[in-house]
Amino acid sequence: MQNNVLILDFGSQYTQLIARRVRELNIYCEIHPYHKIPDNVSEFKAVILSGSPFSVRAEDAPHPDLSKIRGKVPMLAVCYGAQYLAHFHGGKVEPSNTREYGRANLSLIKDGETLFDEITENSQVWMSHSDTIKELPKNGIRIASTHDVLNAAYRIEGEETFAIQFHPEVYHSTDGKQLLENFLVKIAKVAQEWTPEAFVDLTVEDLKKQIGNEKVVLGLSGGVDSTVAAVLLNKAIGDNLYCIFVNNGLLRKNEFNSVLHQYKDMGLNVKGVDSSARFLDALKGISDPEEKRKKIGNTFIEVFDDEAHEITDVTFLAQGTIYPDVIESISVNGPSATIKSHHNVGGLPDFMKLKIVEPLRMLFKDEVRRVGAEMGIDPELLGRHPFPGPGLAIRILGDITAEKVRILQEVDHIFIQGLKDWMLYDKVWQAGAILLPVSSVGVMGDERTYEKVVALRAVESTDGMTADWVDLPYDFLQKTSNTIINRVKGVNRVVYDISSKPPATIEWE
């Protein structure tokens, strides 16, 4: 891919946001850890240094060798990057008297600076640092300040090197996207050619070269990622793609048949495998959420391997891996601490002896949807909420039984269909119901009941890393609760989860 932009990650929580903002400008970029600078760095059109939780004054502060970049490739240093350039190149960085965190407004923007084209004084920016730049590095020229930060932005004379102490990638920096566009398009002259159409054309050609006439097997989940991957591969290799859609008995009500039918209408070569009994038997008596995930993952591997062996001469295993998964695996500190295991075809063992093909590995989730739309995939399928790999198993707290699955499928169906009927589904990023391991006293008619409690959950998010609960209309919640209690035998109480992530997670297990 030509016109690459390299983002060097110093461990900032905002690094992925930088990449997303660059991609929104139709410019291709890649994230690499600061200590693994690519050998071909001179071939990149521009470099961006991210922020960091470190202080440049700390003994263990990230300290990369930028000699192959400084003065050779246009560079924008953000927050830690700006302090890094100052601290190690003749300037001075000291602790700030007050922690500079939150909204600020630009002032004293130097006239004629291309980086601030179409950005006016008083433009809001977002600060997030405890150190501040007291003296600029050698040949540094101040180009903007804020009320509290004198050296909010500077450039290095004689180089296309720019530095800012604020974060242009976050929503609160109102002209952040304009600043990134000024740097990348006007200063670095990067072409805006990263479009869904270009991605499809390029990827299909690459897949043809990579796969040739070999056979590929792909595990479909019914979700967006695996579906878009399947359609891309189908465009490239046609009948040599073999898709397997496994029913683990933990899908939504009627989902196995409806999704299978939808895939057939798309012209995909799909085999549906109903292994519900096998999965439920494997889960019998297991309550621990991590153990559930492992059992489901292992059983999936067994089923998938059995089915793959029915296809002769398979060479490749296709996966719907997307870019956040790739970034996580090569992050500054290695993979993050495990909050919960993620069930994915990626867990397939070495004994399957298949080469891996991942056509979506450089895309963010929103880009996957845009690529799917470019290929004409049904908007309803592309707009589907994320659904956990282990399915309803991690929405049933405690052990799994066929009866509990039946109850939750019925509750979930009423909730999701209600969101669609009330035109609320597309306003929610993810929604579902959770069957709690408690019963409560109720009254139906003249009879006392002692039945299950279910929790409804609906969140809004952009990528699942953070999420806020959705303020659903009271009338909708009231109707949904009444419908569930009246129609689903075994449930007599409905509650609504109003926890945000963090501190809670989206799923309960």
Protein Blocks (a to p, Z undefined) as FASTA:
>chain_A
ZZiacdddehiaklmmmmmmmmmnopacddddfklccfklmmpmbdcddddfbdfkbmkl
ccddfklmgopaccddehjlmmmmmmmnopacdddfbdcedjdddehiaehiaklgoiae
hiacddddfbdcfbdcehiacfbdcfklmblbccdehiacdcdfbdfkbmklmklmmmmm
mmmmmmnopacfbcfklmmmmmmmmmmmmnmmaccddddehiaklmmmmmmmmmmnommp
ccddddehiacehklmmmmmmmmmnopacddddfklmmmmmmgopablklmmmmmmmmmm
mmmmmmmmmpghiabdcdfbdfklmmmmmgmnopaddfbdcddfklpcfklopacddfkl
mccfklmmmmmmmnopafklmmpccddfklmmlmcgcjddfklmmmmmmmmmmmmmmmmm
nopmmmpfbdcddddfbdcdddehjbccddddddddddddfkomaccdddddfklmmmmm
mmmmmmmghiabdcddfbdcdfbdfblZZ
